[in-house]
Amino acid sequence: MAPWPYREQRVEIALTPKGAFENGNIGALTCQVPTDRVLTALPPLRGNPKPPKEPRTPRVVELLRKAIEWRRQLDAGEVRNQADIARREGITRARVTQVMGMLRLAPEIQEHILTMLDILRGADGAISSN
C-alpha cells in the first residue's frame, strides 16, 4: 500500500451564472480523494451516449444540384415551366426562382460549391463535420 493513499483536492464552484469569478462569488470544496482519482463537479452521464451524427451534405451543394437538375428538365422539355416544378416539389414558385438563381453564379463559383464535398471528405472518404 502506498504511504499516501489520499490527497486533498480543492474545487471552486461558481455560485452565480454570470461574472461569478469577477465578483468573487465562488465557493470552495476541499475533499480527500484517492491519489488515482480526480473529483469532478459534473455528474456521470446516464444511459447510453448517442452515436455521433452522420455529417450531412452542405445545403448549398444540395440546392445547386437541384437547380442544375431543374434546368436540365426545363431544357429537355420534361417540365414546361418553373410553376410545374413548384407543383411537383410542393414548394412555392418564388422558392423555385430563388434556387434557380444560383445558376447565375459565375461558373467558377458553381464549380467550387460542387467540389465542396471533395474538400470536406478526408482521405478515408468520410465527410468532416468541422
Long-range contacts (C-beta under 8 A, 24 or more apart in sequence): 2-35, 4-35, 5-34, 5-35, 6-32, 6-33, 6-34, 6-35, 7-32, 7-33, 7-34, 7-35, 8-32, 8-33, 9-33, 9-38, 9-39, 11-39, 11-41, 13-41, 52-129, 53-129, 54-127, 55-120, 55-126, 55-127, 55-128, 55-129, 56-127, 57-117, 57-127, 58-116, 58-117, 58-120, 60-113, 60-116, 61-113, 61-114, 61-116, 61-117, 63-99, 63-102, 64-102, 64-110, 64-113, 64-114, 65-114, 66-99, 67-99, 67-100, 67-101, 67-102, 67-103, 68-103, 70-96, 70-99, 70-100, 71-100, 71-103
